Amino acid sequence: MTALIFGFAFSLTTALIVILGDYLIKVAADGGQPVHSTLVITGCLLYAASAVMWYFALLHVTLAQAGVAYSMLTLLALCIIGVLYFDEQLYFREYAGIGCALVAMMLMVRLA
């Protein structure tokens, strides 16, 4: 059980790092900044850091468990950021995807 907790914690950390990187790159893109801007480079460096965290996640859980946890956390956070900070709208398809992600996460935890 401890390995599962560590694995999901590292998956969460990986997702949070990637989400911050995504946010920085989105701000740069919306601002028309070039690919060599500080925001884009910082976002890319965060992606690289997330790869290290992903390695530690995979030491503790299966690829499927880590993948579902990472995907669900990233999906939820990016949807929230899109709605709150970039005035994007969610439609039925997005709500259905969020529901599927939550169900998948529950199944993976129960089957662990």
C-alpha positions as CSV (number, residue, x, y, z in Angstrom):
1,M,0.0,0.0,0.0
2,T,2.9,2.4,0.7
3,A,4.3,1.8,-2.8
4,L,0.9,2.7,-4.2
5,I,0.8,6.0,-2.2
6,F,4.3,6.9,-3.2
7,G,3.6,6.0,-6.9
8,F,0.4,8.2,-6.9
9,A,2.2,11.0,-5.1
10,F,5.0,11.0,-7.7
11,S,2.4,10.9,-10.5
12,L,0.7,13.9,-8.9
13,T,4.0,15.8,-8.7
14,T,4.7,14.9,-12.3
15,A,1.3,16.2,-13.3
16,L,1.7,19.4,-11.3
17,I,5.1,20.1,-12.9
18,V,3.7,19.5,-16.4
19,I,0.6,21.6,-15.7
20,L,2.9,24.6,-14.7
21,G,4.9,24.0,-17.8
22,D,1.7,23.9,-19.9
23,Y,0.5,27.1,-18.3
24,L,3.7,29.0,-19.0
25,I,3.8,27.8,-22.6
26,K,0.1,28.8,-23.1
27,V,0.8,32.3,-21.7
28,A,3.7,32.6,-24.1
29,A,1.7,31.4,-27.0
30,D,-1.3,33.7,-26.2
31,G,1.2,36.6,-25.8
32,G,2.8,35.9,-29.2
33,Q,6.2,35.3,-27.6
34,P,8.8,33.4,-29.7
35,V,9.8,29.9,-29.0
36,H,13.1,31.0,-27.5
37,S,11.3,33.2,-24.9
38,T,11.9,32.7,-21.2
39,L,8.4,31.4,-20.6
40,V,8.7,28.7,-23.3
41,I,12.2,27.6,-22.2
42,T,11.1,27.5,-18.6
43,G,8.1,25.4,-19.6
44,C,10.3,23.0,-21.5
45,L,12.7,22.7,-18.5
46,L,9.7,21.8,-16.4
47,Y,8.8,19.1,-18.8
48,A,12.3,17.7,-18.4
49,A,12.0,17.8,-14.6
50,S,8.7,16.0,-14.9
51,A,10.5,13.1,-16.7
52,V,12.6,12.5,-13.5
53,M,9.5,12.5,-11.3
54,W,7.8,10.1,-13.8
55,Y,10.8,7.7,-13.3
56,F,10.2,7.7,-9.5
57,A,6.5,7.1,-10.0
58,L,7.2,4.1,-12.1
59,L,9.4,2.6,-9.4
60,H,6.3,2.3,-7.2
61,V,3.3,1.6,-9.5
62,T,2.6,0.0,-12.8
63,L,2.7,2.1,-16.0
64,A,-1.1,1.8,-16.3
65,Q,-1.7,3.0,-12.7
66,A,0.7,5.9,-13.1
67,G,-0.6,6.8,-16.6
68,V,-4.2,6.9,-15.4
69,A,-3.4,9.0,-12.3
70,Y,-1.3,11.4,-14.4
71,S,-3.8,11.7,-17.1
72,M,-6.7,12.3,-14.8
73,L,-4.9,14.9,-12.7
74,T,-3.6,16.7,-15.8
75,L,-7.0,16.6,-17.5
76,L,-8.8,18.0,-14.5
77,A,-6.2,20.7,-13.7
78,L,-5.9,21.9,-17.4
79,C,-9.7,22.1,-17.7
80,I,-9.9,24.2,-14.6
81,I,-7.1,26.5,-15.7
82,G,-8.6,26.8,-19.2
83,V,-11.9,27.8,-17.8
84,L,-10.6,30.1,-15.0
85,Y,-7.7,31.8,-16.6
86,F,-8.2,31.6,-20.3
87,D,-12.0,31.9,-20.5
88,E,-12.4,28.6,-22.3
89,Q,-15.8,26.8,-22.2
90,L,-16.4,23.2,-21.4
91,Y,-19.0,21.3,-23.4
92,F,-20.6,17.9,-23.0
93,R,-17.6,16.1,-24.5
94,E,-15.3,17.6,-22.0
95,Y,-17.6,16.7,-19.1
96,A,-17.9,13.2,-20.4
97,G,-14.1,12.9,-20.6
98,I,-13.7,14.2,-17.0
99,G,-16.2,11.6,-15.9
100,C,-14.4,8.8,-17.7
101,A,-11.1,9.9,-16.2
102,L,-12.6,9.8,-12.7
103,V,-14.1,6.3,-13.2
104,A,-10.8,5.0,-14.7
105,M,-8.9,6.3,-11.6
106,M,-11.3,4.6,-9.3
107,L,-11.0,1.3,-11.2
108,M,-7.2,1.5,-11.1
109,V,-7.0,2.1,-7.4
110,R,-9.5,-0.6,-6.6
111,L,-7.7,-3.1,-8.8
112,A,-4.3,-2.3,-7.3
